[in-house]
Structure formats: structure tokens, C-alpha cells
């Protein structure tokens, strides 16, 4: 007789989480969508929750400019008719960093209030040059200032400050320092470790945030 082997346990399905990529001011600021004033980020969160999503990912994107393989300065993308092509890159300054952080705070608050059991925040950069360079190939130190500001100043600190003000102990948050930026990480590991240690410490005040 052929021995009977019981079937392996059927595992619970894994959720394919929804995500939203922030690429411009306009993704974080209210506009009329489906008959109501809301940001595109808020709309994406509402849609994901209505579909039964339990986890949500948010990608925070700033831009660098400077030509092939180098960073001269940082910028935020602005989709506006004041630019001939319909969009442009607003070089960072203290005022627009505050504007960006305020938008992130609104976006993150919406994700937390929506009741997701997990929220992932991925910080990274993209290139505003034409032709563009893949972010994985760009060499920069996240603690060094380029055009007066560092990656920490423009990307990490505003996002960390924004999430710190809205977290709840019941919501797990994963805060990623960088995504798809291999050359920078491999060439400047000590700087990234300093960032990791610093923000793991400051965000640990909310026990739900993992860096």
C-alpha cells in the first residue's frame, strides 16, 4: 500500500499592500478630488482602506540636480502652470522644507487615523536632470551639505519630525532611511550608521516606530 502523507498546512494568504509615492508638493496639498477637498495622499489612503487593506506604504521623494553622477543641490518637484513644461524643481530653502514637512504630517496623520495596522515610510531621492541618472548610482554623503542642505536636512529630518507628531502606540511604523541608493550607502556607511543611531533613538519615544 502507498503510505499516506498528509497535505501540508494551508498558509494564510499574504496581503499585497497598497502604496503611494509622493513626488511633488501637489501630492501633499488639498485639491478637489471626487467632489471633496483632499490631498492625493489622503485619497489614496481612503481608497486603500475601503478595499480592506491592513498595511500601507508611503514613499517620500525629493530630487537632486547637478548633472551626471553628482549632486549640486536638492529640490522639491512643483507641478504648476508657471513652468513652461507644466512642472519644475523648486530648490530647497527653509520655507519650502517647512511646507514639505507640513504636507508629510497631513499625509502620515491620515494613514495613522485610517486604522492601518502597519505603515511603512520609505525615504529616497530621484533625479531632476535630463537625461537622468539612476538613484542607485549616485554618490553622495547623507550628512554633507550640497547647495547648503544635506539629505538629512531635506529628506530624513522632515519625515521623522512629521511621523513623530502623529504616531499612535497601536500602529506599527517602519521608517526606512533610504531606498535603492546603493552606491551612496556603500561609500558612506558610517554616515548612514550615524543617521540610523540618531533616529532610532529619537523615534524610539514612540515604541511603535522601527527604524
C-alpha positions as CSV (number, residue, x, y, z in Angstrom):
1,X,0.0,0.0,0.0
2,X,1.2,3.5,-0.8
3,X,1.8,5.4,2.5
4,X,-0.5,8.4,3.1
5,X,1.2,11.7,3.6
6,X,-1.0,14.4,5.0
7,X,-1.2,17.6,3.0
8,X,0.9,20.5,4.3
9,X,-0.9,23.1,6.3
10,X,-2.6,25.8,4.2
11,X,-1.0,29.1,5.0
12,X,-2.9,32.3,5.3
13,X,-2.7,34.5,2.2
14,X,-0.2,37.4,2.3
15,X,-1.6,40.8,1.7
16,X,-0.3,42.8,-1.3
17,X,-0.2,46.2,0.4
18,X,-1.2,49.4,-1.3
19,X,1.3,52.3,-1.6
20,X,1.5,55.9,-2.5
21,X,4.6,57.6,-4.0
22,X,4.9,61.3,-3.1
23,X,6.7,63.1,-5.9
24,X,5.6,66.7,-5.7
25,X,4.0,69.4,-3.5
26,X,0.7,68.7,-5.1
27,X,0.6,65.1,-3.8
28,X,0.5,66.6,-0.3
29,X,-1.8,69.6,-0.7
30,X,-5.6,69.8,-1.0
31,X,-7.4,69.8,-4.3
32,X,-10.9,68.8,-5.5
33,X,-10.9,65.0,-5.8
34,X,-14.2,63.1,-6.3
35,X,-16.2,66.1,-5.1
36,X,-14.2,66.9,-1.9
37,X,-11.2,68.9,-0.9
38,X,-8.5,66.4,-0.1
39,X,-4.9,65.6,-0.9
40,X,-4.0,62.9,-3.4
41,X,-2.3,61.1,-0.5
42,X,-5.4,61.2,1.6
43,X,-7.5,60.0,-1.3
44,X,-5.1,57.0,-1.9
45,X,-5.3,56.2,1.8
46,X,-9.1,56.3,1.9
47,X,-9.3,54.0,-1.2
48,X,-6.8,51.5,0.2
49,X,-8.7,51.3,3.5
50,X,-12.1,50.9,1.7
51,X,-10.6,47.9,-0.1
52,X,-9.8,46.2,3.2
53,X,-6.1,47.0,3.3
54,X,-4.4,46.5,6.6
55,X,-0.9,47.9,5.7
56,X,0.1,51.0,3.7
57,X,3.4,52.2,2.2
58,X,4.3,55.8,1.6
59,X,7.4,56.8,-0.4
60,X,8.8,60.2,0.3
61,X,10.7,61.6,-2.7
62,X,13.0,64.7,-3.0
63,X,15.1,65.5,-6.1
64,X,18.7,66.2,-6.8
65,X,20.1,68.3,-9.6
66,X,23.7,68.7,-10.8
67,X,24.4,66.7,-13.9
68,X,25.6,63.1,-14.4
69,X,26.8,61.4,-11.2
70,X,26.8,64.3,-8.9
71,X,24.6,66.3,-6.5
72,X,24.9,70.1,-6.7
73,X,21.7,70.9,-4.8
74,X,18.3,69.4,-3.7
75,X,14.8,70.4,-4.8
76,X,11.1,69.6,-4.5
77,X,9.1,68.9,-7.6
78,X,6.4,71.5,-8.3
79,X,3.6,70.7,-10.8
80,X,2.4,74.1,-11.8
81,X,1.4,76.1,-14.9
82,X,4.1,78.6,-14.0
83,X,6.6,76.3,-15.7
84,X,6.7,76.0,-19.5
85,X,6.7,72.2,-19.2
86,X,4.0,72.1,-16.6
87,X,6.4,71.2,-13.8
88,X,9.7,72.3,-12.4
89,X,12.1,71.9,-9.5
90,X,12.0,74.3,-6.5
91,X,15.4,74.5,-5.0
92,X,15.2,73.8,-1.2
93,X,15.2,76.5,1.4
94,X,13.9,76.7,5.0
95,X,10.4,77.8,3.9
96,X,9.8,75.1,1.4
97,X,11.2,72.4,3.7
98,X,8.6,73.5,6.3
99,X,5.9,73.4,3.5
100,X,7.1,69.8,2.7
101,X,7.1,68.7,6.3
102,X,3.6,70.1,6.8
103,X,2.3,68.1,3.9
104,X,4.0,64.9,5.1
105,X,2.5,65.4,8.5
106,X,-1.0,65.6,7.0
107,X,-0.4,62.6,4.8
108,X,1.1,60.5,7.7
109,X,-1.7,61.6,10.1
110,X,-4.3,60.4,7.6
111,X,-2.6,57.0,7.3
112,X,-2.5,56.6,11.1
113,X,-6.1,57.7,11.6
114,X,-7.3,55.3,8.9
115,X,-6.5,52.5,11.2
116,X,-3.9,50.5,9.3
117,X,-2.1,48.0,11.5
118,X,1.1,48.9,9.8
119,X,2.5,51.9,7.9
120,X,5.9,51.9,6.1
121,X,7.7,55.1,5.2
122,X,10.4,54.8,2.6
123,X,12.7,57.9,2.1
124,X,14.6,58.3,-1.1
125,X,15.5,60.6,-4.0
126,X,15.1,61.0,-7.7
127,X,16.9,62.9,-10.4
128,X,15.6,66.2,-11.9
129,X,18.2,66.3,-14.6
130,X,17.7,65.4,-18.3
131,X,19.0,62.9,-19.1
132,X,18.5,61.5,-15.6
133,X,20.8,59.2,-13.5
134,X,19.5,56.2,-11.6
135,X,19.5,56.9,-7.9
136,X,21.4,53.7,-7.2
137,X,24.4,55.1,-9.0
138,X,24.7,58.5,-7.4
139,X,27.5,59.1,-4.9
140,X,26.7,61.5,-2.0
141,X,27.2,61.6,1.7
142,X,23.8,62.0,3.5
143,X,25.4,64.2,6.1
144,X,27.3,66.5,3.8
145,X,25.6,69.7,2.6
146,X,25.1,70.2,-1.2
147,X,23.9,73.7,-2.0
148,X,23.5,74.5,1.7
149,X,21.5,71.4,2.7
150,X,22.1,67.7,3.3
151,X,20.0,64.6,2.6
152,X,19.2,64.5,6.3
153,X,18.0,68.2,6.2
154,X,15.8,67.7,3.2
155,X,14.5,64.1,3.4
156,X,15.1,62.3,6.7
157,X,14.5,65.0,9.3
158,X,11.2,66.4,7.9
159,X,9.8,62.9,7.6
160,X,11.0,61.9,11.1
161,X,9.6,65.1,12.6
162,X,6.3,64.6,10.8
163,X,5.8,60.9,11.8
164,X,6.8,61.6,15.4
165,X,3.9,64.0,15.9
166,X,1.2,61.7,14.7
167,X,2.1,58.1,15.8
168,X,-0.1,56.0,18.0
169,X,1.2,53.1,20.1
170,X,-1.3,50.8,18.4
171,X,0.1,51.4,14.9
172,X,3.4,49.9,13.8
173,X,5.5,52.2,11.7
174,X,8.6,51.1,9.7
175,X,10.8,54.1,8.9
176,X,13.4,53.5,6.2
177,X,16.4,55.8,5.8
178,X,17.0,55.2,2.1
179,X,15.7,53.1,-0.7
180,X,17.6,51.9,-3.9
181,X,20.6,54.2,-3.1
182,X,23.3,51.5,-3.1
183,X,26.3,53.5,-4.1
184,X,25.8,56.2,-1.5
185,X,25.2,53.6,1.2
186,X,28.2,51.5,0.3
187,X,30.6,54.5,0.0
188,X,29.4,56.3,3.2
189,X,28.3,53.6,5.7
190,X,29.5,55.5,8.7
191,X,27.2,58.4,7.9
192,X,24.2,56.1,7.4
193,X,25.0,54.4,10.7
194,X,25.1,57.8,12.4
195,X,21.7,58.6,10.9
196,X,20.3,55.2,11.9
197,X,21.5,55.5,15.5
198,X,20.3,59.1,15.8
199,X,16.8,58.5,14.5
200,X,16.3,55.1,16.1
201,X,16.9,57.0,19.4
202,X,14.6,60.0,18.7
203,X,11.8,57.9,17.2
204,X,12.0,55.3,19.9
205,X,10.0,57.6,22.1
206,X,7.1,56.1,20.2
207,X,7.5,52.4,20.8
208,X,5.6,51.6,17.6
209,X,8.2,53.1,15.2
210,X,11.0,50.8,13.9
211,X,14.0,52.4,12.1
